[in-house]
Structures are given as structure tokens and as C-alpha cells.
Amino acid sequence: MTDVETRTPFCPYNLRMYRQTYWGIAHILMPLVTARAAVALPMQAPRPGVPWLLETCPASVLKRSGLYRPYKGVSDSHRAQRRRILDTLIARGRLVLGASGLRQRILEDAGGDALDAVVAAVTTTKVVGEGGVMRAASSRAYALEAYVYT
């Protein structure tokens, strides 16, 4: 349900994704959850003083905000789209970059990983700040299958 609603580009069972999904859950997330060092939302209830694990998808976020155009690549149009996304996040008041050269590093990352990390961080801050975490937690379907926060 969440993959359809949030228009994720690949479901976790996709041939290109299932290994990442399995290894990420089995060797990173599960040890944190079983050690009670983190809670996986919305499948678990938040606990005071315990970090939250949230899933987000930068491509889905960009689709929802009308910014989804190819940005991963070395062409001038890819770089221009990375700039457009970054400038839009700044203009909407979602992001402030200091004078550390971070902006340039994000723009120069042709693989898009830096920009994906920024979009994920901005999305997490927005969702937590606007109560989106609790809205997803109130759904029985999401408690079973998880949720992609956008």
C-alpha cells in the first residue's frame, strides 16, 4: 500500500533492491531493534529517549513536490536539476547551507547520493516536526507493512 501511495520507484522485492533490503534489515536494523537501541516506526511505538528508524525515499519526495526530473548523472542538465532541487529546498525554508563548501560538494556528486541524503534529512525533519510520524502510526496497515515517509 505504501509503495503505491508514495510512488516508490522500486518495491523491496524488486530484483535490483531485494539484496539491499535483506542485508539492511538483517544486519543493520534488526540488531538495533532487538537490542532495544532503536524503534522502527510505524511498526513499533515510539519510546522516550530511544532513536526512531524511519524509511523515506528521495525519489518519492521529489515526485510529490514536483521536482522529479533526472538528476543523477554527469551532464549539464543533471547538474542543473541538482541545483534546482537544492535551490527549491532552500527557497522553501527547508534547508540552510553554511559557507563550508557543502553546496558545491552536493552539486558535484554526479551519483546523487549527497543530494539523496539531504532530501532524506529534510524529509525526516519535516515529517517529525509536522506530526506525520503519528499519523502513519495510527494505521493498522502501515503497522504491518511499514511506511515510506514523504
N, C-alpha and C positions, 0 to 999 in steps of 0.2 A: 504494500500500500504506500509506504513512504517513498519508495523509488519512483512510483508512478506520479505521486503528488509533487515531488520535488524535482522531477525530470532528471534524475541522475543519468549520466551517460552510460554507465555500466552497472548491472546488478552484481552483487557479491559473488554470484555463481558463474559469472562470465569467464570464459576460458582465459582471458587476459588478467583477471582480477582474483580468481579463487585462491591462488597460492599466497598472494599478499594478504588476503583476508584471513586465511587459515593461520599463517605464521604470525600475523599481527595479533590475532585473538589469542592463539595458543601460547605464545611466548612473551608477549608484552602485556596485553590487557588482563588475561586470566590470572597471572601471578599477582598483579596489583589488586584485583578484586578478591581473590581467595585469601590474600594476606590482610584484607580489610584496609588496605592502604589507599583505596580509591573506590568510588561507586560509579557504575555505568548507568547513566541516565538514558532513557526513562525507565529502564528495566528494574532499577533499584531506586529506592527513595533516598533523597539527599540526607546526609548526616552532618551535623555540625563539626567543623574542623577537619573534614575529610574531602580531599580534592574530587572534583567531578570529571568524569570522562564523557565527552560529547562528540558525536560524529557530525561533521559538516562536509560539504562538497563545494569547493570553489566554483566549479562549472555551473552547478545548480544555482548558487548565489548570483553569479553573473547573469544567468538566464533570467532569473527573477527580477533583476534590476535593469534589464535591457542592455547589458554590456557584453553579452556573449558573442564575441567575434574571435577568429583565430588570433592568438597572442603568443603561442609557443612556436618559436622559430627564429631564424636569423634575418629574415627580410625586413626591409624598411617598414612595410605595413604591419608586421608582427610587433616590431618595436613601437610603432605609433599607437597600436592598440594597447600595449602595456602602459604607455604614457597616459592614454585616455582613461584607462581603468584607474590608475593611480591618482590622476588629477581629479576624477569624479569622486573618489573616496575622500580626498582632501576637501573638495568643494562642499561636499555634503556634511562636513564636520565629523567624519568617522575616523579620520587619521591625521596625525600631526607627525611630520618627519623633521628631525633636528638637522643641523648642519654637518652631520657626520659622514656624508657621502653615501648614506644608505639609499637614498633615492636613485642615484646613479647605478649602484650595485643591483637594485631591483630591476631597473630598466635594461641593464646589460645582460641579465640572466636569460638567455635565449630559451632555455628549457622551461621557464616559467615557474620553477619551484619556489623561488623567492616571493614572487607575486602571489602564488597559491597560499603560501604561509601567511602573508599579510591579509589576504581575503579571509582566510580561516580565523585568524586572530580578531579581525574586525567583526566578523560574524558572531563569534563566541561572545565578545563584549556586548554586542547589540542584543543578542538573544537573552543573555543572563540579565542585562540591565532592564530589558522590557518585559521580563516575566515569561518569555517563550518556553523556558525550561519547564515551568509548572504547567503550562497549557498542554504540552506534549505528555507530561507525566499523568495527566488525568484521563488519557485514552487507554483502554484495555488492549486495543490492537497494537499500539506502539510499545506498550509494556512487554508484549510478547515478541514482536519482530524488530524492535528498535526504531529509531527515528533519525532522519537526516535534518539537522537544524540549518535553516536558511534564513 
